[in-house]
Amino acid sequence: MSTYESLHRQCRTLESLFDTKLTAYARLASSHSHTRHEDIEASGSPERWKDVELEVEELLEKLEEANEQLETLSQDPVNPPSQSMMRAIQRHRDVYQDYAREFRRTKSNAQHALEQANLLTGVRNDINTYKSSAADALLAERGRIDSSHRMTDDILDQAYETRSEFSRQRTSLAGINTRMSGVLNTMPGLDKVVSMVKSRKRRDSIIMGIVIGICVVLLLTYIGR
């Protein structure tokens, strides 16, 4: 078998293998453009992608070497190739150039698909992080509102209890006043004592009024925040 025939068959074999591998490589690139980055990582596709890419590059390099050897034969002045051989050599060269262009284009598309998948994953992660932060902030604000409501309820309960206590004291003082009036009617000598008791009662009433006023002001101020 002549050197030309050997190189011719080698080129045809390499071209067939290259076409098959390039098709598989292009299929991987196309699938990545429609797949999320996390799914690509989970399936181990990046490693498979790189393996196929290396295989295609190696086949392209071998095809280039075979074409260079054919080119050398075509320029042999001692044994010049026939017209049919020259056409076959030119066809192999054209096929190699077409394959090289197709591989560069497919490789560029594959890299773009991976970069796009990475970008979309980054955007999704940012969105998820923002949603998580917003949810945490809403929960914290809800907790503060609930705490404020509980504190307000406690203050109102204390105010109602204080009012009830003042009412009981007022009733008690009214009963004392009634009994003192009865004593005065029976014991005129106690006018001075009764006068002192009335003065003290007025003072207690004023103090209770001030305390009630302060409690109401504090309650209104807290609720108004």
C-alpha positions as CSV (number, residue, x, y, z in Angstrom):
1,M,0.0,0.0,0.0
2,S,1.4,3.4,-1.0
3,T,1.9,6.2,1.4
4,Y,-0.8,8.2,-0.3
5,E,-3.4,5.5,0.1
6,S,-2.5,5.0,3.7
7,L,-2.8,8.7,4.5
8,H,-6.0,8.9,2.4
9,R,-7.6,6.1,4.4
10,Q,-6.3,7.6,7.7
11,C,-8.0,10.9,6.8
12,R,-11.3,9.3,6.0
13,T,-11.2,7.3,9.3
14,L,-10.3,10.4,11.3
15,E,-13.0,12.5,9.5
16,S,-15.7,9.9,10.3
17,L,-14.6,9.7,14.0
18,F,-14.4,13.5,14.2
19,D,-17.8,13.9,12.8
20,T,-19.3,11.5,15.4
21,K,-17.5,13.1,18.3
22,L,-18.3,16.6,17.2
23,T,-22.0,15.7,17.0
24,A,-21.9,14.3,20.5
25,Y,-20.1,17.5,21.7
26,A,-22.6,19.7,20.0
27,R,-25.5,17.7,21.6
28,L,-24.0,18.3,25.1
29,A,-23.6,22.0,24.4
30,S,-27.2,22.2,23.3
31,S,-28.5,20.4,26.3
32,H,-26.6,22.7,28.7
33,S,-28.2,25.7,27.2
34,H,-31.6,24.4,28.5
35,T,-30.4,23.0,31.8
36,R,-29.9,24.7,35.2
37,H,-26.4,24.9,36.5
38,E,-27.1,22.9,39.6
39,D,-28.6,20.1,37.4
40,I,-25.5,20.2,35.2
41,E,-23.3,19.8,38.3
42,A,-25.4,17.1,39.8
43,S,-25.3,15.0,36.6
44,G,-21.5,15.3,36.2
45,S,-22.0,16.8,32.8
46,P,-19.0,19.3,33.0
47,E,-16.6,16.4,33.3
48,R,-18.2,14.6,30.4
49,W,-18.2,17.8,28.4
50,K,-14.5,18.3,28.9
51,D,-13.7,14.7,28.1
52,V,-15.5,14.9,24.8
53,E,-13.9,18.3,24.0
54,L,-10.4,16.8,24.5
55,E,-11.3,13.8,22.3
56,V,-12.5,16.2,19.5
57,E,-9.4,18.3,19.8
58,E,-7.1,15.3,19.6
59,L,-8.9,14.0,16.5
60,L,-8.7,17.4,14.9
61,E,-4.9,17.5,15.6
62,K,-4.4,14.1,14.1
63,L,-6.5,15.1,11.1
64,E,-4.3,18.2,10.7
65,E,-1.1,16.1,10.8
66,A,-2.5,13.7,8.1
67,N,-3.4,16.6,5.9
68,E,0.0,18.2,6.3
69,Q,1.6,14.9,5.2
70,L,-0.7,14.8,2.2
71,E,0.3,18.3,1.4
72,T,3.9,17.3,1.5
73,L,3.2,14.4,-1.0
74,S,1.4,16.8,-3.3
75,Q,4.6,18.9,-3.6
76,D,6.9,15.9,-4.4
77,P,8.7,16.8,-7.6
78,V,10.0,13.3,-8.1
79,N,6.7,11.5,-7.8
80,P,4.0,14.1,-8.5
81,P,0.4,13.0,-7.6
82,S,-2.2,12.5,-10.2
83,Q,-5.1,14.8,-10.8
84,S,-7.5,12.5,-8.9
85,M,-5.0,12.4,-6.0
86,M,-4.8,16.2,-6.0
87,R,-8.6,16.5,-5.9
88,A,-8.7,14.0,-3.0
89,I,-6.0,15.9,-1.1
90,Q,-7.8,19.2,-1.7
91,R,-11.1,17.6,-0.5
92,H,-9.5,16.4,2.7
93,R,-8.0,19.9,3.2
94,D,-11.5,21.5,2.7
95,V,-13.1,19.0,5.1
96,Y,-10.5,19.7,7.7
97,Q,-11.0,23.4,7.5
98,D,-14.8,23.0,7.7
99,Y,-14.4,20.8,10.7
100,A,-12.0,23.2,12.4
101,R,-14.5,26.1,11.9
102,E,-17.4,24.0,13.1
103,F,-15.4,22.9,16.2
104,R,-14.5,26.5,17.1
105,R,-18.1,27.6,16.7
106,T,-19.5,24.7,18.8
107,K,-16.8,25.2,21.5
108,S,-17.8,28.9,21.7
109,N,-21.5,28.0,22.0
110,A,-20.7,25.5,24.6
111,Q,-18.7,27.9,26.7
112,H,-21.5,30.5,26.3
113,A,-24.1,28.0,27.5
114,L,-22.0,27.2,30.6
115,E,-21.5,30.9,31.4
116,Q,-25.2,31.5,31.0
117,A,-26.0,28.6,33.3
118,N,-23.6,30.0,35.9
119,L,-25.1,33.5,35.5
120,L,-28.7,32.3,35.9
121,T,-27.6,30.3,39.0
122,G,-26.1,33.4,40.5
123,V,-29.2,35.4,39.9
124,R,-31.4,32.6,41.4
125,N,-29.2,32.5,44.5
126,D,-29.4,36.3,44.8
127,I,-33.2,36.2,44.6
128,N,-33.4,33.4,47.1
129,T,-31.1,35.2,49.5
130,Y,-33.2,38.4,49.2
131,K,-36.4,36.5,49.7
132,S,-35.0,34.8,52.8
133,S,-33.8,38.1,54.2
134,A,-37.1,39.8,53.6
135,A,-39.0,36.9,55.2
136,D,-36.7,37.1,58.3
137,A,-37.2,40.8,58.5
138,L,-41.0,40.4,58.3
139,L,-41.0,37.7,61.0
140,A,-38.8,39.9,63.3
141,E,-41.2,42.8,62.8
142,R,-44.2,40.6,63.5
143,G,-42.5,39.5,66.7
144,R,-41.9,43.1,67.8
145,I,-45.6,43.9,67.0
146,D,-46.8,41.0,69.0
147,S,-44.5,41.9,71.9
148,S,-45.8,45.5,71.8
149,H,-49.4,44.2,71.8
150,R,-48.8,42.0,74.8
151,M,-47.1,44.9,76.7
152,T,-50.1,47.2,75.9
153,D,-52.5,44.5,77.2
154,D,-50.5,44.2,80.4
155,I,-50.6,48.0,80.9
156,L,-54.3,48.1,80.3
157,D,-54.9,45.3,82.8
158,Q,-52.8,47.2,85.4
159,A,-54.8,50.4,84.7
160,Y,-58.1,48.6,85.1
161,E,-56.9,47.0,88.3
162,T,-55.7,50.3,89.6
163,R,-59.1,51.9,88.8
164,S,-60.9,49.1,90.6
165,E,-58.7,49.6,93.6
166,F,-59.4,53.3,93.6
167,S,-63.1,52.5,93.4
168,R,-62.9,50.2,96.4
169,Q,-60.9,52.8,98.4
170,R,-63.5,55.5,97.4
171,T,-66.3,53.2,98.6
172,S,-64.4,52.5,101.8
173,L,-63.8,56.2,102.4
174,A,-67.5,56.9,101.7
175,G,-68.4,54.4,104.4
176,I,-66.0,55.9,106.8
177,N,-67.4,59.3,106.1
178,T,-70.9,58.0,106.8
179,R,-69.8,56.5,110.1
180,M,-67.9,59.6,111.1
181,S,-71.0,61.7,110.4
182,G,-73.0,59.4,112.7
183,V,-70.4,59.7,115.4
184,L,-70.4,63.5,115.1
185,N,-74.1,63.5,115.5
186,T,-73.8,61.6,118.7
187,M,-70.6,63.2,119.9
188,P,-70.4,67.0,119.2
189,G,-67.0,67.2,120.8
190,L,-65.4,65.5,117.9
191,D,-65.8,68.3,115.4
192,K,-62.1,69.1,115.3
193,V,-61.2,65.4,114.8
194,V,-63.8,65.1,112.0
195,S,-62.3,68.3,110.3
196,M,-58.9,66.7,110.4
197,V,-60.2,63.5,108.9
198,K,-61.9,65.4,106.1
199,S,-58.7,67.3,105.3
200,R,-56.8,64.1,105.1
201,K,-59.5,62.6,102.9
202,R,-59.3,65.5,100.5
203,R,-55.5,65.1,100.4
204,D,-55.8,61.4,99.6
205,S,-58.3,62.1,96.9
206,I,-56.0,64.6,95.3
207,I,-53.1,62.1,95.5
208,M,-55.2,59.4,93.9
209,G,-56.3,61.8,91.2
210,I,-52.7,62.7,90.4
211,V,-51.7,59.0,90.2
212,I,-54.6,58.2,87.9
213,G,-53.7,61.1,85.7
214,I,-50.0,60.1,85.4
215,C,-51.0,56.5,84.6
216,V,-53.4,57.7,81.9
217,V,-50.8,60.0,80.4
218,L,-48.1,57.2,80.3
219,L,-50.6,54.8,78.7
220,L,-51.6,57.3,76.0
221,T,-48.0,58.1,75.3
222,Y,-47.0,54.4,74.9
223,I,-50.0,53.7,72.7
224,G,-49.3,56.7,70.5
225,R,-45.8,55.6,69.6
